[in-house]
Amino acid sequence: MGLFDIFKKGRQNGKCNKVKVPAFVKQSGVKCKEFSFEAIKTEVLDAMVEGKPQLIPTFTPSNYYASKASYLLARVYYLPDYSKIMINITYYVADQPRHTTIYREISYDIMKKICERFGQYI
């Protein structure tokens, strides 16, 4: 343990799985919106994101300040003209990432429904 290792945030008992970040997300001009949802089991989350992404808007919205213990943070990456949209959902426990889903391309309609759940209209 080095002198500066005490300043690094460590993960307790679990590690967040590594997911390859697609080139689209790193591309210039891509915007990002973040949404907090109530936590659900990671197996159910993976099945929904991989199999039926149209069920993502049915997740229960969450107030981060009210439920910091565990929550889902959905990051939606999109081009300004909405021609390409990708989503990534991370499960957090005590503000530490525990599980991350794959980056999945979603339709404009799914993003529109997610935004509407939070009172944002695009």
C-alpha positions in Angstrom: 0.0 0.0 0.0 1.5 3.2 -1.1 1.3 6.6 0.6 -1.4 7.9 -1.7 -3.6 4.7 -1.7 -5.4 6.0 1.3 -7.0 8.7 -0.9 -8.5 6.3 -3.4 -12.0 5.2 -2.9 -12.1 1.4 -2.4 -15.0 -0.9 -3.1 -16.4 -2.9 -0.3 -16.7 -6.7 -0.8 -17.7 -6.4 -4.4 -16.3 -5.1 -7.7 -18.2 -3.4 -10.4 -18.0 -5.5 -13.6 -16.1 -3.9 -16.4 -18.1 -3.0 -19.5 -16.4 -1.9 -22.7 -17.4 1.7 -23.5 -18.3 2.0 -27.2 -16.6 4.5 -29.4 -20.0 6.3 -29.9 -20.1 7.4 -26.2 -16.6 8.9 -26.5 -17.4 10.7 -29.7 -17.5 14.5 -29.9 -21.0 16.0 -29.8 -22.6 13.2 -27.9 -24.8 14.4 -25.0 -25.8 12.6 -21.8 -28.8 12.6 -19.6 -28.9 10.8 -16.2 -32.0 9.3 -14.5 -32.4 7.7 -11.1 -34.6 4.7 -10.6 -35.5 2.5 -7.7 -33.2 -0.5 -7.3 -34.2 -4.0 -8.7 -32.4 -7.3 -8.8 -29.4 -7.3 -11.2 -30.6 -10.5 -12.9 -34.0 -8.9 -13.8 -32.2 -5.7 -14.8 -29.9 -7.5 -17.2 -32.8 -9.5 -18.7 -34.8 -6.3 -19.3 -31.9 -4.3 -20.9 -30.8 -7.2 -23.1 -34.1 -8.7 -24.0 -36.9 -6.1 -23.7 -35.5 -2.5 -23.5 -39.0 -1.2 -24.0 -39.7 -2.1 -20.3 -37.1 0.4 -19.0 -39.6 3.3 -18.9 -41.7 1.2 -16.5 -39.0 1.4 -13.8 -40.1 3.5 -10.8 -38.4 6.9 -10.7 -36.4 7.6 -7.6 -35.2 10.7 -5.8 -31.5 10.3 -5.3 -31.6 12.2 -2.0 -34.4 10.1 -0.6 -32.9 6.7 -1.5 -29.1 6.9 -1.5 -28.7 3.4 0.0 -29.3 1.6 -3.4 -30.6 2.9 -6.7 -30.2 2.5 -10.4 -28.5 5.3 -12.5 -29.4 5.2 -16.1 -27.2 7.2 -18.5 -28.6 7.9 -21.9 -26.1 9.0 -24.5 -27.5 10.6 -27.7 -26.7 12.7 -30.7 -28.5 16.1 -30.8 -30.7 15.0 -33.7 -31.6 11.8 -31.8 -30.4 9.6 -34.7 -28.5 7.3 -32.4 -29.3 6.7 -28.7 -27.5 4.3 -26.3 -28.3 3.5 -22.6 -26.2 2.1 -19.8 -27.6 1.4 -16.3 -25.5 1.1 -13.2 -26.6 -0.4 -9.9 -25.2 1.6 -6.9 -25.1 0.7 -3.2 -23.9 3.4 -0.8 -22.7 5.5 -3.8 -20.4 2.7 -5.0 -21.1 1.0 -8.4 -21.9 -2.7 -8.0 -23.2 -3.8 -11.4 -23.3 -2.3 -14.8 -25.3 -3.4 -17.8 -24.0 -3.4 -21.4 -24.4 -0.4 -23.5 -27.6 -0.9 -25.5 -29.0 1.0 -28.4 -32.5 2.1 -27.8 -35.2 3.9 -30.0 -36.3 7.5 -29.8 -39.7 6.4 -28.5 -38.1 4.6 -25.5 -36.0 7.7 -24.6 -39.0 9.9 -25.0 -41.0 7.7 -22.5 -38.1 7.8 -20.0 -37.8 11.6 -20.2 -41.6 11.9 -19.8 -41.5 9.9 -16.6 -39.2 12.7 -15.2 -41.2 15.6 -16.6 -38.9 16.3 -19.5 -40.4 16.5 -22.9 -38.3 16.1 -26.0 
